[in-house]
Structure formats: structure tokens, C-alpha cells
């Protein structure tokens, strides 16, 4: 079944489950973005939950996805607006030529926001993510972990460079937060970490990947 179907029944999910789902989506985005593939329409109905494997998470429906190299071409279709309005990053309203992997992270943030609160952060109106300011998740559900809220709100920042530097950063932050939630500790704040090359190598190794060189931009996180 899809995450959309699960949310239609439960409306919102426990924090640890939201963090786990987000972490697994981030793993999928790591693999996609490493191959310069953008999804462009990430939303709950495109997130598959495999109940036979402890609800392992898979990203589906790549009908709007494409390789980033096409952003450098002359295809006029790149100026079209494609995707689902409520999960569409602000920069996507300028056409796909103006967007990159961070637009998928924005969509992930919208998914996690809805999964935590039962509410979508933006309306289904054109330019909603440009014009509207989302409420803090705690305004809908008091007592939510501040660290998890910080991650979600950073993912849906309007400026791409204020989001996580990469899907690897997002995965690492969610993995760290899951350990905190599972131990029963509440994290007060989690800023986007300044992650070392060695930490990212270790993360990729745990994912079953290999990386001999770490791009410099992966080692920069948002501070404050």
C-alpha cells in the first residue's frame, strides 16, 4: 500500500515512524541523486510501504523523473510546471531548469510535515509554496520533538540553499534523531550538522555504497 492510503486511515503517524519513513525515502533519494536522477513528483501516493518487510519504503512513479543533464539542454518543456502543487518546491514554479535535487528534498519535507501533523503545509493553489508560510508543526500537535520539527521545517525552507546540503545530510540527521527517539530522549534542537567527509563515507558504507571522494558541498550544513 502507499503512504497516502495509510494517512487516509490514520491521518498522522507516530514520530519515530515518521522519522523512519523519512530516513528510508532519503536513502532512495541518495541513490537517485548520486546518479543525477530527479524525481520531481514526490508525494505520499508515490511512497510504497511493503507490509511484508516491516513496511520497508520504496519510491515509486518516475513518470516525471529525468536525468539532471537534460537541465542543460534546449528543451522548452523544461519551462513547464509539472508535479503536484502541494508538494512543489518554490523554485519549481520557475520551470525545471531552475530546480535541482533540493526540490525533491522540499517534497520530502512536505510529506513528513503531513505525516506528523495530519495537515499539509501548503494549500493546493498555484504558487502556494511561494506565497504561504507554513505553521510550525507544534501548532497542530503539541509536544512533537523539536529536533524532528527542525528537520521538517528546514526541508521546506523556501530558499534551496537553506535546506539540507544534500539527501545524504538529511539521511544522516534523521538517522541521528531516530537513535535519540528510540532511546526515549527528546532532542531539544537539531541544527543541520556540519558533517565530516568520514561520517558521510561511513553512512554510505552502511547503505552498501562506496565513495572514494566526497564533494566539498556535502560537508557544509546550515548553521543557525
C-alpha positions in Angstrom: 0.0 0.0 0.0 1.0 3.6 -0.3 1.8 6.2 2.4 -1.3 8.1 1.1 -3.5 5.1 1.9 -2.1 4.8 5.4 -2.5 8.5 6.1 -6.1 8.4 4.8 -6.8 5.9 7.6 -4.6 7.1 10.5 -4.3 10.8 9.5 -1.0 11.2 11.2 1.7 8.8 12.4 3.9 8.4 15.5 7.1 10.4 15.4 9.5 7.5 15.3 7.7 6.0 12.3 7.7 9.4 10.5 11.5 9.6 11.1 12.0 6.1 9.8 9.9 6.6 6.7 11.8 9.9 6.1 15.1 8.2 6.5 14.3 5.5 4.0 13.0 8.0 1.5 16.2 9.9 2.0 18.2 6.7 1.3 16.3 6.3 -2.0 17.0 10.0 -2.9 20.7 9.4 -2.1 20.8 6.7 -4.7 18.8 8.7 -7.2 20.7 11.9 -6.8 24.1 10.1 -6.9 23.0 9.0 -10.4 21.8 12.6 -11.2 18.2 11.5 -11.4 15.5 13.8 -10.1 12.0 12.5 -9.2 10.0 15.8 -9.5 6.7 14.4 -8.1 7.5 13.0 -4.7 4.3 12.7 -2.6 2.6 10.2 -0.3 0.9 8.3 -3.1 4.3 7.7 -4.7 5.8 6.2 -1.5 5.2 2.5 -1.2 5.1 0.7 2.1 5.9 -3.0 1.9 4.0 -4.6 4.8 5.6 -8.0 4.3 9.0 -6.5 5.0 8.2 -4.4 8.1 6.8 -1.7 5.9 10.1 -1.1 4.1 9.8 2.1 2.0 10.2 2.4 -1.7 9.8 5.4 -4.0 7.5 4.8 -7.0 6.2 6.5 -10.1 9.1 8.1 -12.0 6.8 9.3 -14.8 8.0 12.9 -14.3 11.6 12.0 -13.3 14.6 12.7 -15.5 18.3 12.9 -15.6 19.8 16.2 -14.5 21.9 16.5 -17.6 18.7 17.4 -19.5 18.5 20.6 -17.5 21.4 21.9 -19.6 19.6 21.3 -22.9 17.3 23.4 -25.0 14.1 21.5 -24.4 11.4 24.1 -23.9 9.3 21.6 -21.9 11.7 22.3 -19.0 9.9 25.6 -18.6 6.6 23.9 -17.9 5.3 23.4 -14.3 4.9 19.7 -13.6 4.2 18.0 -10.3 1.7 18.2 -7.5 1.1 21.7 -6.3 1.0 20.9 -2.5 4.5 19.3 -2.7 6.1 21.5 -5.2 9.2 23.5 -4.2 9.0 27.3 -4.8 11.8 27.2 -7.4 9.9 24.7 -9.4 7.3 27.4 -10.3 10.1 29.0 -12.5 10.3 25.8 -14.5 12.5 22.7 -14.1 15.6 24.5 -15.4 15.7 26.5 -12.2 15.4 23.5 -9.9 17.7 20.6 -8.8 17.9 17.8 -6.2 16.9 20.2 -3.4 13.4 20.4 -4.9 13.0 16.6 -4.1 14.1 17.4 -0.5 11.4 20.1 -0.3 8.8 17.5 -1.3 10.1 15.1 1.3 9.7 17.8 3.9 6.0 18.3 2.8 5.5 14.5 3.2 7.0 14.4 6.7 5.1 17.5 7.8 1.8 15.9 6.7 2.7 12.6 8.3 3.5 14.3 11.6 0.6 16.7 11.8 -2.2 15.4 9.6 -2.1 18.7 7.8 -0.4 19.7 4.5 1.9 22.7 4.9 0.6 24.4 1.8 -2.7 24.7 0.0 -3.4 23.3 -3.5 -3.3 26.8 -5.0 -0.8 27.8 -7.7 2.3 29.3 -6.1 1.2 28.2 -2.7 4.8 27.3 -1.6 6.0 30.7 -2.7 3.2 32.8 -1.1 2.2 30.9 2.0 4.1 30.5 5.3 3.6 27.1 6.9 2.7 26.9 10.6 5.2 25.2 12.9 4.2 21.5 13.4 3.7 22.1 17.1 0.8 24.4 16.4 -1.1 21.3 15.2 0.4 18.7 17.6 1.9 20.0 20.9 4.7 18.0 22.3 6.3 17.0 19.0 10.1 16.5 19.2 11.8 19.8 18.4 14.6 18.1 16.6 12.3 16.4 14.2 10.3 19.6 13.7 13.6 21.4 12.9 14.4 18.8 10.2 11.0 19.1 8.7 11.0 22.9 8.7 14.5 23.0 7.2 13.4 20.7 4.4 10.6 23.1 3.5 12.6 26.3 3.5 11.7 28.4 0.5 15.4 29.1 -0.4 17.1 25.9 -1.7 20.4 26.8 -0.1 18.8 26.9 3.3 17.7 23.3 3.1 20.0 20.4 3.7 23.0 20.5 1.5 22.2 17.0 0.1 20.0 14.0 0.6 22.9 12.4 2.4 22.8 15.2 5.0 19.1 14.6 5.5 19.5 10.9 5.9 22.3 11.4 8.5 20.2 13.9 10.5 17.2 11.5 10.5 19.3 8.6 11.5 20.8 10.5 14.4 17.4 11.7 15.5 15.9 8.1 15.3 18.5 6.9 17.8 17.5 9.7 20.2 13.8 9.0 19.9 14.3 5.2 20.2 16.2 5.7 23.4 13.4 7.8 24.9 15.4 11.0 24.9 13.8 14.1 23.5 16.1 16.2 21.3 15.8 19.9 22.0 17.1 21.2 18.7 18.9 19.7 15.8 20.6 22.2 13.5 21.8 21.0 10.1 25.1 19.4 11.1 28.4 20.2 9.7 29.2 16.6 8.6 32.7 15.4 8.1 33.7 13.5 5.0 34.5 10.5 7.1 31.0 10.5 8.6 29.4 10.6 5.2 31.7 7.8 3.9 30.6 5.7 6.9 26.9 6.5 6.2 27.3 5.5 2.5 29.2 2.3 3.6 26.3 1.4 5.9 24.0 1.9 2.9 26.0 -0.6 1.0 27.6 2.0 -1.2 31.1 3.1 -1.8 32.6 6.5 -2.3 36.2 7.4 -2.7 35.8 11.1 -2.9 33.3 13.3 -1.0 32.2 16.5 -2.8 33.1 19.6 -0.7 29.5 20.8 -0.7 28.4 17.7 1.3 30.5 18.9 4.2 28.6 22.1 4.6 25.4 22.3 6.6 23.2 25.1 7.5 24.2 26.8 10.8 21.6 28.7 12.7 
